[in-house]
Amino acid sequence: MPDLTKLPLSITSFSDFAANSLIYVDKTDLVAKLACFRNPFFLSRPRRFGKSTLVSTFHELFSNGLDKFQGLKIVADNLWNDKTYNVIHIDFSQIKENTENRPFEAKFYLLLQSAFKAADLTTEENKDVIAAFSATIGKADNGTLVLLIDEYDAPLTAVMGDKKEFEARRALFSEFFSTIKAYAGKFRFIFITGVTRYSNTSIFSAFNNIEDISFNPTYGAIVGYTQEELEHYFKDYLENAVMELNEDLGEEKYTYGSLIEALKLNYDGYSFDRRCRHHVYNPWSILNFLKNPQEGFQAYWLETGGAKPSLLVNYL
């Protein structure tokens, strides 16, 4: 029986993959291809598709170099030759909910302080969030910083039903991204993720040099598992699933081939590039199935809220 503890369920940190020898689906060739550019990028994907793991991979690469990438494509194919940088990593999903005793801007400021501290940067006290960001970034030498923003839209989606709060957050975000553009020369690389792009709320309007790669065929499989990746990295787990399912059913219903077809029917079919060159499996569903194949083909992504179209629900 394969070691189920090696399945990276709920793990998003690249360093955790390396430290615990978890199964890491190697997309570092695409990571290197993207990281070679110096313009800002935006990637939209649904929740639980691997955005945070991708952001963490960029963080590790830019902050610590190739030490933890041994055996991966980026090293094996000699795809990377760059120095390290101060990495500012902000995860906005940490402050999406309203709290009675602390306004959003105060939580934003504390999150920014934490991100700066982790990047060995210090913020000046008694400043608002934009002033603190400007003052800190302004001190850096050109091209010495990397900015990674995960789930930028989480605080907006969370309050879509509250027009006043949404507008306050939108205005703050608009000013924040305008400031990023104003200091663009300070950054070696900027990468932003979210579930959607608020194109009509002026958040990105001032930040008009950002490149949206959400439907770029080159990066259509940068998150999610392709068919080839599924069968390469999880073959032992797939074979175990055949055995477990047949044992539970008391008959030889499944073969390796029929299991693959069943997985395609239940968890495949997602395509995120405009030419539909790549189809990917939802990682959350696949990993849960491989851990508990005797439970059958459950709707894991839907049941945990990952597939809930909260943006649409809140909007309606």
C-alpha positions in Angstrom: 0.0 0.0 0.0 1.4 3.4 -0.9 2.2 5.9 1.9 -0.9 8.1 2.2 1.0 10.6 4.4 2.9 11.7 1.3 -0.3 13.1 -0.3 -0.1 16.9 0.0 -3.6 17.5 1.3 -4.0 21.0 2.8 -0.3 21.7 2.2 0.5 24.9 0.3 4.0 25.8 1.5 6.8 24.7 -0.9 9.2 24.3 2.0 6.8 21.9 3.7 6.8 19.8 0.5 10.6 19.6 0.6 10.9 19.1 4.4 8.4 16.2 4.5 9.2 14.6 1.1 5.6 15.1 0.0 4.5 14.4 -3.6 5.3 17.6 -5.5 3.9 17.8 -9.0 6.8 19.5 -10.8 5.8 22.6 -12.6 9.1 24.4 -12.0 9.8 24.7 -15.8 6.7 27.0 -16.0 7.7 28.8 -12.8 11.1 29.5 -14.3 9.6 30.6 -17.6 7.4 33.1 -15.9 9.9 34.3 -13.3 12.4 35.2 -16.0 10.2 38.2 -17.0 10.2 41.5 -15.1 6.7 42.8 -15.7 3.8 42.2 -13.2 1.5 39.2 -13.8 -2.0 38.3 -12.7 -3.4 34.8 -12.5 -7.1 34.0 -11.8 -8.1 30.5 -10.8 -10.8 29.0 -8.6 -10.1 28.1 -5.0 -8.3 24.9 -4.1 -6.6 24.7 -7.5 -3.0 25.3 -6.3 -2.6 29.1 -6.5 -1.1 29.4 -3.0 1.4 26.6 -3.7 2.4 28.3 -6.8 2.9 31.6 -5.0 4.9 29.8 -2.3 7.1 28.3 -5.0 7.9 31.7 -6.3 8.7 32.8 -2.8 11.1 30.0 -2.2 12.9 30.5 -5.5 13.3 34.3 -5.2 14.2 34.3 -1.5 16.4 31.3 -1.1 17.4 30.2 -4.6 17.7 26.6 -5.8 18.6 24.8 -2.5 15.2 23.1 -2.1 14.7 22.5 -5.9 17.2 19.7 -6.3 15.8 17.0 -8.6 13.2 19.3 -10.1 13.1 20.5 -13.7 14.3 24.0 -12.9 17.6 22.5 -11.8 17.8 19.4 -14.0 17.3 21.5 -17.1 19.4 24.5 -15.9 16.5 26.9 -16.2 17.4 29.4 -13.5 20.4 31.7 -12.9 19.5 34.6 -10.7 20.3 36.1 -7.3 18.0 36.2 -4.3 15.7 39.1 -3.3 13.7 40.5 -0.4 10.2 38.9 -1.0 7.1 40.6 0.2 4.4 37.9 0.4 0.9 39.1 1.2 -2.1 36.7 1.6 -5.3 38.7 1.7 -7.4 35.7 2.6 -6.1 36.2 6.1 -8.1 39.5 6.6 -11.2 39.0 4.5 -13.7 38.8 7.4 -15.2 41.7 9.2 -14.4 42.2 12.9 -16.2 44.5 15.2 -13.2 45.8 17.1 -10.8 46.4 14.2 -11.5 48.1 10.8 -10.2 46.6 7.6 -7.5 49.3 7.1 -6.0 48.4 10.5 -5.9 44.7 9.7 -4.4 45.6 6.3 -1.7 47.6 8.1 -0.8 44.7 10.5 -0.7 42.3 7.6 1.6 44.6 5.7 3.8 44.9 8.8 4.1 41.1 9.1 4.9 40.7 5.4 7.6 43.4 5.6 9.1 41.9 8.7 9.3 38.5 7.0 11.1 40.2 4.1 13.6 41.9 6.6 12.0 45.3 6.0 10.6 47.6 8.6 7.6 49.9 8.4 7.4 53.3 10.0 5.0 53.6 12.9 2.0 56.1 13.0 1.4 56.0 9.3 -1.7 54.8 7.3 -1.4 51.7 5.3 -0.5 53.4 1.9 1.9 55.8 3.5 3.6 52.9 5.3 3.9 50.9 2.1 5.2 53.9 0.1 7.8 54.9 2.8 9.1 51.3 3.1 9.3 50.5 -0.6 10.7 53.9 -1.4 13.9 53.1 0.6 14.7 50.0 -1.4 17.1 50.0 -4.3 15.7 49.5 -7.7 15.0 45.9 -8.7 15.7 44.5 -5.3 12.2 43.5 -4.2 9.7 40.8 -5.2 6.0 41.2 -4.5 3.7 38.2 -4.2 0.0 38.8 -3.5 -2.3 35.8 -3.0 -6.1 36.0 -3.0 -6.1 39.7 -3.5 -9.9 39.7 -4.0 -10.9 37.7 -0.9 -11.6 40.9 1.2 -13.8 42.3 -1.6 -15.8 39.1 -2.3 -16.4 38.7 1.5 -18.3 42.1 1.7 -20.0 42.3 -1.6 -23.4 42.4 0.1 -22.2 45.5 2.1 -22.0 48.3 -0.3 -20.4 50.8 2.0 -17.7 48.4 3.2 -17.1 47.1 -0.3 -16.6 50.7 -1.6 -14.2 51.5 1.3 -12.1 48.4 0.6 -12.2 49.0 -3.1 -10.9 52.5 -2.7 -8.1 51.4 -0.5 -7.1 48.6 -2.9 -7.2 51.0 -5.8 -4.8 53.4 -4.0 -2.6 50.4 -3.0 -2.2 49.1 -6.5 -1.6 52.6 -7.9 1.2 52.9 -5.4 2.7 49.6 -6.6 2.7 50.9 -10.1 4.3 54.2 -9.0 7.2 52.2 -7.4 7.3 49.5 -10.1 11.1 50.1 -10.6 11.7 48.8 -7.1 10.4 45.3 -8.0 12.2 42.5 -9.8 9.0 40.5 -10.1 5.3 41.0 -9.2 2.8 38.2 -9.1 -0.9 38.5 -8.0 -3.6 35.8 -7.8 -7.3 35.9 -7.2 -10.5 34.1 -8.0 -11.6 36.8 -10.4 -10.5 40.2 -11.7 -12.5 43.2 -10.7 -12.0 44.9 -14.0 -14.8 47.4 -13.6 -14.0 48.7 -10.1 -10.9 50.7 -10.9 -8.6 48.5 -8.8 -6.4 47.6 -11.7 -7.2 50.6 -13.9 -4.2 52.6 -12.6 -2.1 49.5 -12.6 -2.6 49.1 -16.4 0.8 47.5 -17.1 -0.1 44.2 -15.4 -0.3 41.1 -17.7 -3.2 38.8 -17.2 -2.1 35.2 -17.9 -5.3 33.6 -16.7 -6.2 32.3 -20.2 -2.7 32.2 -21.7 -2.2 28.7 -23.3 1.5 28.7 -22.2 0.4 28.7 -18.6 -2.8 26.7 -18.9 -1.5 23.9 -16.8 0.5 26.0 -14.3 -1.9 24.8 -11.6 -4.1 21.6 -11.5 -3.0 18.2 -12.6 -2.8 17.1 -16.2 -3.5 13.6 -17.2 0.2 12.9 -17.7 1.0 14.3 -14.3 -1.7 12.3 -12.6 -0.5 9.0 -13.9 3.2 9.9 -13.4 3.2 11.1 -9.9 0.3 9.1 -8.5 0.4 5.7 -10.3 0.9 3.7 -7.1 -2.1 5.4 -5.5 -4.2 4.9 -8.6 -3.4 1.1 -8.6 -4.2 1.1 -4.9 -7.6 2.8 -5.6 -8.5 0.0 -8.0 -7.8 -2.6 -5.4 -9.6 -0.7 -2.6 -12.7 -0.1 -4.8 -13.0 -3.7 -6.0 -12.5 -5.0 -2.4 -15.2 -2.7 -1.1 -17.6 -3.7 -3.9 -16.8 -7.4 -3.6 -16.2 -7.8 -7.4 -13.6 -6.9 -10.0 -15.5 -3.9 -11.4 -12.6 -1.6 -11.9 -9.4 -1.9 -13.9 -6.7 0.8 -14.1 -8.2 1.9 -17.4 -11.8 2.1 -16.2 -10.7 4.0 -13.0 -9.0 6.6 -15.2 -12.2 7.0 -17.2 -14.2 7.4 -13.9 -11.8 10.0 -12.6 -12.1 11.9 -15.9 -15.8 11.8 -15.6 -15.8 13.1 -12.0 -12.8 15.4 -11.6 -11.4 16.3 -15.1 -12.6 18.7 -17.7 -11.3 22.0 -16.4 -9.5 24.1 -19.0 -8.1 27.6 -18.4 -6.6 28.5 -21.7 -8.3 30.2 -24.6 -7.2 27.4 -27.0 -8.3 24.6 -24.7 -4.9 22.9 -25.1 -4.7 21.8 -21.5 -7.2 20.0 -19.4 -6.5 19.6 -15.7 -7.9 17.8 -12.7 -8.9 19.6 -9.5 -6.1 18.7 -7.1 -8.3 18.8 -3.9 -10.7 16.2 -5.3 -8.0 14.0 -6.6 -6.0 14.0 -3.4 -9.0 13.3 -1.3 -10.1 10.5 -3.5 -6.7 8.8 -3.5 -6.6 9.0 0.3 -10.1 7.5 0.7 -10.8 5.5 -2.5 -13.2 3.2 -0.7 -15.5 6.2 -0.2 -16.0 6.4 -4.0 -16.1 9.4 -6.2 -17.3 12.1 -3.7 -17.8 15.7 -4.7 -14.9 16.8 -2.4 -14.4 20.2 -4.0 -18.0 21.2 -3.8 -18.5 19.8 -0.2 -15.7 21.9 1.2 -16.8 25.1 -0.4 -14.0 25.3 -3.0 -16.4 25.1 -5.9 -19.1 27.4 -4.4 -19.4 30.4 -6.7 -19.4 32.8 -3.7 -18.6 35.8 -5.9 -21.8 35.1 -7.9 -23.9 34.2 -4.9 -22.9 37.4 -3.1 -23.4 39.5 -6.2 -26.9 38.1 -6.7 
